[in-house]
C-alpha cells in the first residue's frame, strides 16, 4: 500500500506542475504561454512568483515521494534505481532554482542569479535525459519505445528552446519559445504519469519474485 501511494504521487506531481503553470500565467495579465518561458513565472518581481513559490515545494515533495516509490518497485533493475535517484536529485534542483536562483529580468544574463538559473536549467535537462535513457534500459516493449520517443522529444525541443537563449538574453522577441519549451516539459510530465501507471499495474508478486531472484 505504501508503494502504491508513493507511485500515485508521480501522477499528482505532473498535475501540480500543470496547475502551477496555468495559475501563474493567469495572474500575469500580459503573459504569453506561446512566447514566454515557464521560468519567467517565478522571476523576481513577477506577479505570479508568490503562487509559484507555493506550488513548487509541493511539486518537488511529490516527485521525491515518487522516486521513493520507484526505488521500492525497482527489484533487481539497477537502471530503475538510477531513475529513482535521478528523479529525487531533479526534484531537489527543481525546488532550489525558484527559491534561490530565480530569473531577474531587470539584470543582465551574467548576473549571479541568472547564471545559476541557466546552470540549473541545464542540469534539469541532463537529469531528464539520464532518467529517460535508464528507463529505456529498464523496460521492454512499448514503454521502452515510448521512453525513447520522449527522450528524443526532450533533446529536440530542449535544443530548440535553448537556441533562443541569445535572443532572450538580449531582450528580443522569442516567438514560440513558450510553446517549444512546454512541449519539452510536458512530454516529460506525461511520461512520469505513464511510468507511474505502468508500475502501479505491476503485480506485487512480480516485484517480489524479481527481488528473490536477485538474492539467490
N, C-alpha and C positions, 0 to 999 in steps of 0.2 A: 504493500500500500504506500509506503514512503517513497519507493522508487517511482511509482506512478504519479504521485503528487508532484515530485520534483520534475518529472518529464512534462507534465501539464504546464509547468512554469515556462517551458520553452514556447509553447503556443501563446501564453499570456504575454510573454516578453515582446513578441512581434506586434501584438495588438496594442500594447502600451506605447511602443515606438511610433506606430501609425497615429495613435491618439495625440502624442506629443507633437508630431508634425502638423496635424490638422489644427489643433487648438492654438499652437504657436503662430501658425500662418494667419489664422482668423483674428488674432489680436494685433496684427500689424496691418494697417489699412492699405498700404501700397505694396505689400509683399506679393511676390510672384513665385508660385511653385514651379513655373516653367523656366524661369530665367535666373533665379537666385538660389544659392546653395543652402542646404539644410542647416549647416553650422551657423549661418547668419542669424538663425532664430535664437541662439544663445549668446550673441555678440554683446559686448559691453554697451549699455545704453539702449538696446533693443527693447521694445515694449513687450516682447514675448519671452524675455530672459527669465522672468520670475516663474512662468509656467514650465519652462524648460528645466530649470533647476529643481522644480518639484517632481517632475516625471523622470528625469534622468537617473537619480539614485534607485527609483523603483525598478526601472528597466534593468539596471546593472545587477541588482539583487536577484531579479528573476532569472537572468542569464547565468549568474553564478549557481543558483539552485538547479537550473537545467544542466549545467556542466557536471554537477554532483550526481544528478540522475543518470547522465551518460556514463559516468565512471562506474556506477552501480550496475549498469547494463552491459558494460564492455566485455565481461567474461575474459576469454583468452585473447581478445583482439587488442593488441598493443596500439595499433593505429587509432582505434576508437578511444583509447585512453589519452592519446595525444590530442584528439579532438576535444575531449573534456578539459584538459589542461589549457589548451589554447583558447577555448571559449571563456574560461574563467579569467585568463590574463587579458583577453579582449574586453571583458566586462569591466575590469578594473580601470583600464585605459579609457574606456568609454565614459566612465564616471569622472575621471580626472580632468579631461580637457575642457568641458564646460565649467567646471568648478574653479580650476586654477589657471587654465590657459585658453580662455575664450578669445574669439576674434575681437580685435579693437579696430573698428572701422575708421577711427579718427587718427590712427597712427600708421606709419609705413609698414610694409611687409617684413622688414628686417627687425622690427621691434620684438622684444623677447617673447611676449605672449603670442604674437602672430607666428613667429618662427617655431615655437614649441607646438602650436596648434597644427602647423603643417607637418611637423615631425610625427605627432601622434596620429594624424590622419593617415600618413604613410604606413605607420605601424599597424593601424587598423586594417588597411587593405592587405598587408602582408599576412596578418593573422587570419584573415578570411581565406586567403589563398591556401595557407597551410591547413586550415580546418577542412576545406573542401577537398583538397588533394588527399588528405589522410582518410576522409570519409569514403572517397572513391576506392581506396585500397581496402577499407574495412568491409564494404558491402559488395554484393554481386547483383547481377540482373539489372532491373530497370532503375533502381536507386543509384547504382554506380553510374549509369548513363546520365541520369538526372544531375548527379553531383558534378560530373564532368561538364555538362552543359552550363550549369550555374557558375562553375569555375571560369569558363570561357567568357560568360557574360560579365562577371566581376572584373576580369582582366581588360576586356574590350571597353566597356563603358567607364570603368575606372580610369583607363588611359585617355578616353575622350574627355572626361571631366578634368583630368589633370592638364590636358593640353590647353585649357582655357585659363590656367593659373596666371600666366603673364598678363592677360587682359584684365583679369580680376584684380591683380595687384596694382595695375595702372589705372584702375577706376573706369575702364572702358566697358561698353555693353558686353554682356555674356549671354547671347540668345541661346536658349535651350540648355543652359548649364544645369538648371534645376531639374529639368526632365531627365537629362542624361544621368545625373548623379542619383536621382531617385530610382531609375531603372536598375542602377548598380546596387543601391541599398536594398530595395525591396525584392530583388532577385535573391539576395542572401536571407532576408527576413522570411520569405516564403519557404525557402529551403529549410530553415530552422523549424518551421511549423511541420513540414513534411518529415523531417528527421524525428521529431517528437512523436508523430503519428506512427511511423514505422516501428519505433522502439516500444511504444505503448501496445502495439499489436503483436509484439514478440512474446510468445508464451514464457512464463516464469520457468517452466520446466526446461525449456531450451537453453535459457541462460545458465541454469544450474548444471545442466549437462555439459556445457562448454567449460564451466569452472572446474567441474570434476575431472574432465579430460585433461585440463591443464595441470592439475595437481598430481597426476599419475607419473 
